[in-house]
Amino acid sequence: MNKSNAISEANILNKSGFQNWRSYYELCKPRVVMLMILTSWVGMCLASAGWPSFSVLIWGNLGIALSAGAAAALNHLADQRIDKLMQRTRGRPLVQGTLTIKQCGIFSAILSILGLCILYFEVNALTAVLTLLSVIGYAACYTLFLKYKTPQNIVIGGLAGAAPPLLGWTAVSGQIDPGGLLLVLIIFVWTPPHFWALAIHRFDDYAKAKVPMLPNTHGIAYTKLQILLYTLLLCAVTMLPFVIAENAWIYLVGVSILNAWFLVGVIRLFRDPEHKSAFKVFKNSIVYLGGVFLLLLLDHYI
């Protein structure tokens, strides 16, 4: 290690405990993890005739959250080169130098081991294995390979991000059921319009970083068409719980309103020549997904 690197690392280690705590917290992408935990929690509830046991709710969601945080930290490690180039990610801990690569790697390993041990010993082996596969899928297959190889990176890699509700389901049932897979399908179809809207908004960032996102490889007009088509497919997929369930009228009314609201925003983006509404569609998609899963939960118990 040369002198400048040693001084830099010493400065990082001398930061206040509060600042380091904030940096570690940011590594976990907490807002993303919170949305994932909402979907895993709903998966647990839908897999139960009544309420899931308190033990499964606590240990299951804790293990899934820790594992998701570990995957997010690995994403920071893998993306540190392009994070320096992108406006959206310039404030991340590794870019700002508030944490070292070594600290980030150790932190990710600790979270991963803790999360998987909790799931294996306190929940069940199937949930632990599926969680490990989803971490590998996101951190390795998507972040290290797919992200830089194909404009369909989000579509293919989205399967790993769609796993949390299935993990919640298997935490309760101990098996993979069609109901859990349907929840995965909803998130899988939701991911492209969600992330491609952000990719349009951050077009210049991805161009600088040379990441082959769909707007950069096929053009913004083509991407907006794909967002519209995926949103129409999403509207159809989110109707499946009503088709399958005997009584799901609360869900039907609520999801119809959500679908109409989200679709109107996507149509506005499709017709917007300046693409100014792309970020609004991205933000709306987060509210939309949370709303769909909360409606599933409400309908299940009412």
Secondary structure as a PSIPRED ss2 file (coil, helix, strand):
# PSIPRED VFORMAT (PSIPRED V4.0)

   1 M C   1.000  0.000  0.000
   2 N C   1.000  0.000  0.000
   3 K H   0.000  1.000  0.000
   4 S H   0.000  1.000  0.000
   5 N H   0.000  1.000  0.000
   6 A H   0.000  1.000  0.000
   7 I H   0.000  1.000  0.000
   8 S H   0.000  1.000  0.000
   9 E H   0.000  1.000  0.000
  10 A H   0.000  1.000  0.000
  11 N H   0.000  1.000  0.000
  12 I H   0.000  1.000  0.000
  13 L H   0.000  1.000  0.000
  14 N C   1.000  0.000  0.000
  15 K C   1.000  0.000  0.000
  16 S C   1.000  0.000  0.000
  17 G H   0.000  1.000  0.000
  18 F H   0.000  1.000  0.000
  19 Q H   0.000  1.000  0.000
  20 N H   0.000  1.000  0.000
  21 W H   0.000  1.000  0.000
  22 R H   0.000  1.000  0.000
  23 S H   0.000  1.000  0.000
  24 Y H   0.000  1.000  0.000
  25 Y H   0.000  1.000  0.000
  26 E H   0.000  1.000  0.000
  27 L H   0.000  1.000  0.000
  28 C C   1.000  0.000  0.000
  29 K C   1.000  0.000  0.000
  30 P H   0.000  1.000  0.000
  31 R H   0.000  1.000  0.000
  32 V H   0.000  1.000  0.000
  33 V H   0.000  1.000  0.000
  34 M H   0.000  1.000  0.000
  35 L H   0.000  1.000  0.000
  36 M H   0.000  1.000  0.000
  37 I H   0.000  1.000  0.000
  38 L H   0.000  1.000  0.000
  39 T H   0.000  1.000  0.000
  40 S H   0.000  1.000  0.000
  41 W H   0.000  1.000  0.000
  42 V H   0.000  1.000  0.000
  43 G H   0.000  1.000  0.000
  44 M H   0.000  1.000  0.000
  45 C H   0.000  1.000  0.000
  46 L H   0.000  1.000  0.000
  47 A C   1.000  0.000  0.000
  48 S C   1.000  0.000  0.000
  49 A C   1.000  0.000  0.000
  50 G C   1.000  0.000  0.000
  51 W C   1.000  0.000  0.000
  52 P C   1.000  0.000  0.000
  53 S C   1.000  0.000  0.000
  54 F H   0.000  1.000  0.000
  55 S H   0.000  1.000  0.000
  56 V H   0.000  1.000  0.000
  57 L H   0.000  1.000  0.000
  58 I H   0.000  1.000  0.000
  59 W H   0.000  1.000  0.000
  60 G H   0.000  1.000  0.000
  61 N H   0.000  1.000  0.000
  62 L H   0.000  1.000  0.000
  63 G H   0.000  1.000  0.000
  64 I H   0.000  1.000  0.000
  65 A H   0.000  1.000  0.000
  66 L H   0.000  1.000  0.000
  67 S H   0.000  1.000  0.000
  68 A H   0.000  1.000  0.000
  69 G H   0.000  1.000  0.000
  70 A H   0.000  1.000  0.000
  71 A H   0.000  1.000  0.000
  72 A H   0.000  1.000  0.000
  73 A H   0.000  1.000  0.000
  74 L H   0.000  1.000  0.000
  75 N H   0.000  1.000  0.000
  76 H H   0.000  1.000  0.000
  77 L H   0.000  1.000  0.000
  78 A H   0.000  1.000  0.000
  79 D C   1.000  0.000  0.000
  80 Q H   0.000  1.000  0.000
  81 R H   0.000  1.000  0.000
  82 I H   0.000  1.000  0.000
  83 D H   0.000  1.000  0.000
  84 K C   1.000  0.000  0.000
  85 L C   1.000  0.000  0.000
  86 M C   1.000  0.000  0.000
  87 Q H   0.000  1.000  0.000
  88 R H   0.000  1.000  0.000
  89 T H   0.000  1.000  0.000
  90 R C   1.000  0.000  0.000
  91 G C   1.000  0.000  0.000
  92 R C   1.000  0.000  0.000
  93 P H   0.000  1.000  0.000
  94 L H   0.000  1.000  0.000
  95 V H   0.000  1.000  0.000
  96 Q H   0.000  1.000  0.000
  97 G C   1.000  0.000  0.000
  98 T C   1.000  0.000  0.000
  99 L C   1.000  0.000  0.000
 100 T C   1.000  0.000  0.000
 101 I H   0.000  1.000  0.000
 102 K H   0.000  1.000  0.000
 103 Q H   0.000  1.000  0.000
 104 C H   0.000  1.000  0.000
 105 G H   0.000  1.000  0.000
 106 I H   0.000  1.000  0.000
 107 F H   0.000  1.000  0.000
 108 S H   0.000  1.000  0.000
 109 A H   0.000  1.000  0.000
 110 I H   0.000  1.000  0.000
 111 L H   0.000  1.000  0.000
 112 S H   0.000  1.000  0.000
 113 I H   0.000  1.000  0.000
 114 L H   0.000  1.000  0.000
 115 G H   0.000  1.000  0.000
 116 L H   0.000  1.000  0.000
 117 C H   0.000  1.000  0.000
 118 I H   0.000  1.000  0.000
 119 L H   0.000  1.000  0.000
 120 Y H   0.000  1.000  0.000
 121 F H   0.000  1.000  0.000
 122 E H   0.000  1.000  0.000
 123 V H   0.000  1.000  0.000
 124 N C   1.000  0.000  0.000
 125 A H   0.000  1.000  0.000
 126 L H   0.000  1.000  0.000
 127 T H   0.000  1.000  0.000
 128 A H   0.000  1.000  0.000
 129 V H   0.000  1.000  0.000
 130 L H   0.000  1.000  0.000
 131 T H   0.000  1.000  0.000
 132 L H   0.000  1.000  0.000
 133 L H   0.000  1.000  0.000
 134 S H   0.000  1.000  0.000
 135 V H   0.000  1.000  0.000
 136 I H   0.000  1.000  0.000
 137 G H   0.000  1.000  0.000
 138 Y H   0.000  1.000  0.000
 139 A H   0.000  1.000  0.000
 140 A H   0.000  1.000  0.000
 141 C H   0.000  1.000  0.000
 142 Y H   0.000  1.000  0.000
 143 T H   0.000  1.000  0.000
 144 L H   0.000  1.000  0.000
 145 F H   0.000  1.000  0.000
 146 L H   0.000  1.000  0.000
 147 K H   0.000  1.000  0.000
 148 Y H   0.000  1.000  0.000
 149 K H   0.000  1.000  0.000
 150 T C   1.000  0.000  0.000
 151 P C   1.000  0.000  0.000
 152 Q C   1.000  0.000  0.000
 153 N H   0.000  1.000  0.000
 154 I H   0.000  1.000  0.000
 155 V H   0.000  1.000  0.000
 156 I H   0.000  1.000  0.000
 157 G H   0.000  1.000  0.000
 158 G H   0.000  1.000  0.000
 159 L H   0.000  1.000  0.000
 160 A H   0.000  1.000  0.000
 161 G H   0.000  1.000  0.000
 162 A C   1.000  0.000  0.000
 163 A C   1.000  0.000  0.000
 164 P H   0.000  1.000  0.000
 165 P H   0.000  1.000  0.000
 166 L H   0.000  1.000  0.000
 167 L H   0.000  1.000  0.000
 168 G H   0.000  1.000  0.000
 169 W H   0.000  1.000  0.000
 170 T H   0.000  1.000  0.000
 171 A H   0.000  1.000  0.000
 172 V H   0.000  1.000  0.000
 173 S H   0.000  1.000  0.000
 174 G C   1.000  0.000  0.000
 175 Q C   1.000  0.000  0.000
 176 I C   1.000  0.000  0.000
 177 D C   1.000  0.000  0.000
 178 P H   0.000  1.000  0.000
 179 G H   0.000  1.000  0.000
 180 G H   0.000  1.000  0.000
 181 L H   0.000  1.000  0.000
 182 L H   0.000  1.000  0.000
 183 L H   0.000  1.000  0.000
 184 V H   0.000  1.000  0.000
 185 L H   0.000  1.000  0.000
 186 I H   0.000  1.000  0.000
 187 I H   0.000  1.000  0.000
 188 F H   0.000  1.000  0.000
 189 V H   0.000  1.000  0.000
 190 W H   0.000  1.000  0.000
 191 T H   0.000  1.000  0.000
 192 P H   0.000  1.000  0.000
 193 P H   0.000  1.000  0.000
 194 H H   0.000  1.000  0.000
 195 F H   0.000  1.000  0.000
 196 W H   0.000  1.000  0.000
 197 A H   0.000  1.000  0.000
 198 L H   0.000  1.000  0.000
 199 A H   0.000  1.000  0.000
 200 I H   0.000  1.000  0.000
 201 H H   0.000  1.000  0.000
 202 R C   1.000  0.000  0.000
 203 F H   0.000  1.000  0.000
 204 D H   0.000  1.000  0.000
 205 D H   0.000  1.000  0.000
 206 Y H   0.000  1.000  0.000
 207 A H   0.000  1.000  0.000
 208 K H   0.000  1.000  0.000
 209 A H   0.000  1.000  0.000
 210 K C   1.000  0.000  0.000
 211 V C   1.000  0.000  0.000
 212 P C   1.000  0.000  0.000
 213 M C   1.000  0.000  0.000
 214 L H   0.000  1.000  0.000
 215 P H   0.000  1.000  0.000
 216 N H   0.000  1.000  0.000
 217 T H   0.000  1.000  0.000
 218 H H   0.000  1.000  0.000
 219 G C   1.000  0.000  0.000
 220 I H   0.000  1.000  0.000
 221 A H   0.000  1.000  0.000
 222 Y H   0.000  1.000  0.000
 223 T H   0.000  1.000  0.000
 224 K H   0.000  1.000  0.000
 225 L H   0.000  1.000  0.000
 226 Q H   0.000  1.000  0.000
 227 I H   0.000  1.000  0.000
 228 L H   0.000  1.000  0.000
 229 L H   0.000  1.000  0.000
 230 Y H   0.000  1.000  0.000
 231 T H   0.000  1.000  0.000
 232 L H   0.000  1.000  0.000
 233 L H   0.000  1.000  0.000
 234 L H   0.000  1.000  0.000
 235 C H   0.000  1.000  0.000
 236 A H   0.000  1.000  0.000
 237 V H   0.000  1.000  0.000
 238 T C   1.000  0.000  0.000
 239 M C   1.000  0.000  0.000
 240 L H   0.000  1.000  0.000
 241 P H   0.000  1.000  0.000
 242 F H   0.000  1.000  0.000
 243 V H   0.000  1.000  0.000
 244 I H   0.000  1.000  0.000
 245 A C   1.000  0.000  0.000
 246 E C   1.000  0.000  0.000
 247 N C   1.000  0.000  0.000
 248 A C   1.000  0.000  0.000
 249 W H   0.000  1.000  0.000
 250 I H   0.000  1.000  0.000
 251 Y H   0.000  1.000  0.000
 252 L H   0.000  1.000  0.000
 253 V H   0.000  1.000  0.000
 254 G H   0.000  1.000  0.000
 255 V H   0.000  1.000  0.000
 256 S H   0.000  1.000  0.000
 257 I H   0.000  1.000  0.000
 258 L H   0.000  1.000  0.000
 259 N H   0.000  1.000  0.000
 260 A H   0.000  1.000  0.000
 261 W H   0.000  1.000  0.000
 262 F H   0.000  1.000  0.000
 263 L H   0.000  1.000  0.000
 264 V H   0.000  1.000  0.000
 265 G H   0.000  1.000  0.000
 266 V H   0.000  1.000  0.000
 267 I H   0.000  1.000  0.000
 268 R H   0.000  1.000  0.000
 269 L H   0.000  1.000  0.000
 270 F H   0.000  1.000  0.000
 271 R H   0.000  1.000  0.000
 272 D C   1.000  0.000  0.000
 273 P C   1.000  0.000  0.000
 274 E C   1.000  0.000  0.000
 275 H C   1.000  0.000  0.000
 276 K C   1.000  0.000  0.000
 277 S C   1.000  0.000  0.000
 278 A H   0.000  1.000  0.000
 279 F H   0.000  1.000  0.000
 280 K H   0.000  1.000  0.000
 281 V H   0.000  1.000  0.000
 282 F H   0.000  1.000  0.000
 283 K H   0.000  1.000  0.000
 284 N H   0.000  1.000  0.000
 285 S H   0.000  1.000  0.000
 286 I H   0.000  1.000  0.000
 287 V H   0.000  1.000  0.000
 288 Y H   0.000  1.000  0.000
 289 L H   0.000  1.000  0.000
 290 G H   0.000  1.000  0.000
 291 G H   0.000  1.000  0.000
 292 V H   0.000  1.000  0.000
 293 F H   0.000  1.000  0.000
 294 L H   0.000  1.000  0.000
 295 L H   0.000  1.000  0.000
 296 L H   0.000  1.000  0.000
 297 L H   0.000  1.000  0.000
 298 L H   0.000  1.000  0.000
 299 D H   0.000  1.000  0.000
 300 H H   0.000  1.000  0.000
 301 Y H   0.000  1.000  0.000
 302 I C   1.000  0.000  0.000
